[in-house]
């Protein structure tokens, strides 16, 4: 590993956004901070350059009791409440959005989809090992021609006496190179249009006719394994179907809301990481006889960073509390993700600007966050789509 200076990040503390932290939450966050600073974070410097996810990370989080999310303990999870899960995601994401994405997997779109719509046998077969950290999974929704317009998918599943025959492709799928199985969606009614006639399935890596292909050269999230899923007359038994035939889009969108909330938590971590590294640099870097912290322009940018972080956290944890209480939190989740990811882009830009020449090399966290922020503005709903959804909710428009 290249010997580079690593910024040491603090542990999240109680705030108006999170409310008082319990002793268990405080202990978990301190453990997460120590694991990332001392064991996991150093592994990412080389993996960022090589565009791979270090396999050594997988058992580390499991041994530390930091994997499993909100999935109940009887299904292999840690059984955390939603706020605790969000706090842990935020903590590790101070260092890297990829780490937050990894910890979100059990309660993310795959885990949430299986937990909400899978039967007991499917949960035991796929969800339990996923929550335990003994397997990894990806979520196949996006296609080459249907990114934002997810309902316009053309991957087909044709019913036969033996089950289903799949043909088509999914693009930009997280964990494509590493996933043991994938929750994906295909059109089962060839005459249907839009969200109708779509069904959810699970495909395992060794399924004949199924293959994955890596996609390299990403601007950000370089340590995240991303790729294409291809189906060429792949045959799946009907027991691999998740939910009812034709109701797959409901499965997909229900899981997507969980994903958006987790991304908002990740982004809060990214905002905090940018702020902390900026402060560390500004208070020790001297120019023209004083530190950068002594200049009003620096002070102004740092103040904006603080405000962005506090506002993003307030929206994110407000949405999380609403969702945990069983309320309709769709608009709150969308608003939190939208505000947070736009603030992340601005904050990471200002952080790189303050670090100057040091900020443009890949030996700083702000460099990583700047690249990851752009990707965040596109995944799980772009800024433009989320803004449209927020306005629709108050204008009474339906699409």
Secondary structure as UniProt FT lines:
FT   TURN            16..18
FT   HELIX           23..35
FT   HELIX           36..40
FT   HELIX           41..50
FT   HELIX           56..63
FT   TURN            64..65
FT   TURN            69..70
FT   HELIX           73..75
FT   HELIX           82..93
FT   TURN            94..95
FT   HELIX           97..103
FT   TURN            104..107
FT   HELIX           109..117
FT   HELIX           120..122
FT   HELIX           123..127
FT   HELIX           128..132
FT   STRAND          137..140
FT   TURN            144..145
FT   HELIX           150..152
FT   STRAND          156..160
FT   TURN            161..162
FT   STRAND          163..174
FT   TURN            175..178
FT   STRAND          181..187
FT   TURN            190..191
FT   TURN            194..197
FT   STRAND          198..204
FT   TURN            205..206
FT   TURN            208..209
FT   STRAND          210..214
FT   TURN            222..223
FT   STRAND          226..236
FT   HELIX           238..240
FT   STRAND          241..242
FT   TURN            245..246
FT   HELIX           248..282
FT   TURN            283..284
FT   STRAND          286..287
FT   TURN            288..289
FT   STRAND          290..291
FT   HELIX           292..294
FT   HELIX           296..324
FT   TURN            325..326
FT   HELIX           330..355
FT   HELIX           356..360
FT   TURN            362..363
FT   HELIX           365..376
FT   TURN            377..380
FT   HELIX           383..395
//
